[in-house]
Structure formats: structure tokens, C-alpha cells
Amino acid sequence: KVLRILVVAASPANMAQLELTKEYEKIRDALQGTMYHMRNHTAQVDWQPNISTEGFCKAICAGGHHLVLFTGHGDEGGLCFKDGKAFDKAHAQLLIDFLNSTRSSSTLRGFVFNCCNSVKIAKFIFDGTDESKLAFCVGTTDAVKDKDAIAFSQALFGELSDNKPLQEAFSAAVYKACDSGLRTIVSQ
């Protein structure tokens, strides 16, 4: 079996630059040589750095992924992309409409928004999507330091690769990754 993960990253030029490639490498390393591979499973990570708002929507709508991880900047208005456009509730509603439509791929199980203040967009998407189409959305309630975001991704994917349930993997990742604690929410 193949677990397909879409990792999209964006760090707009007018914001603090993040170590997005380092985070991707930590995710990739966490998925290699683990129990996941020993059970005749593989993980395919599709890396799309410096993505635009339109590119993010197109990548999701192309389908075939089980999990989408967004890493980058977020604020109260939504997710921040390289083109300077925010992925806000209007964009999220278009995504929800697509996910709820019959055209949507049935493989997508969830989103992880590993960026500052992403809980509102995560909750909006989760609450608006039919439960048969989406199992979970993860977002943060506060600002996230870059080092904590990287550590969280590495820990989360390491835990998931050991076939732990999402809630258990998520809790372990938060515990392992953050010196002072990372306040997050998981909808599932």
C-alpha cells in the first residue's frame, strides 16, 4: 500500500523566511526506515515548495493524496502564499464545495496546517466537509516558531509511519516537538 502525502509550502517574500526545505527533509527522513516500510507499505511524498494560492487548490483538486500538509505562514485571515494572496474562507469554501462534490477524490483523509493561527481555517474546512469525505483537520491556535514547526512535522510523520492512530500520533508529536508546548486543535 502507498500512503500519498502532499506537502505544500509557502513563505512569502515580505514575511520572515522559513526553513521549508529543512522541514520537508525531516518529514522524508521520518518516513524512511520505519515500521511503515517493514509492513510492506511505502509513503510517497509530493513536495511543492513556494506554492501559490491557485497552485494549492489545483494540487488538492488533482486528487490522489491521502494527507495534505501545509507548512508556511498563517494569520487570522488564513494561510499565506508566495503570491501574496491569502487562502481565506472564500477560497476554503470553494475547496469545501469541491470536496463535497462527486468529482472529488475519495482518497483524501485530512489536512494538517502547520502554521501560525490556522485553527479557524482548519475548523471551517472540517465543519463544512461531509464526514465521508474528510476524517480530520489539524490547525494551531497560536504563533508557531519555525523550529517547533519542523520538529512537529518530523515527529508527526515519524509517529504516523509507525501506524499509530492520528490522535495518538498527534499527541506524541506535540509532546516530543515543543519545548514550551504548542496549543493545537484536532478535529476528527
Buried (B, 14 or more C-beta within 10 A) or exposed (E): EEBBBBBBBBBBEEBEEBBBEBBBBBBBEBBEEBEBEEEEBEBEBBBBBBBBBEBBBEBBBEBEBBBBBBBBBBBEEBBBBBBEBBBBBEBBEEBBEBBBEEEBBEEBBBBBBBBBBBBBBBBBBBEBBEEEBBBBBBBBBEEBEBBBBBBBBBBBBBBBBBEBEBEEBBBBBBEBBBEEEBEBBBBB
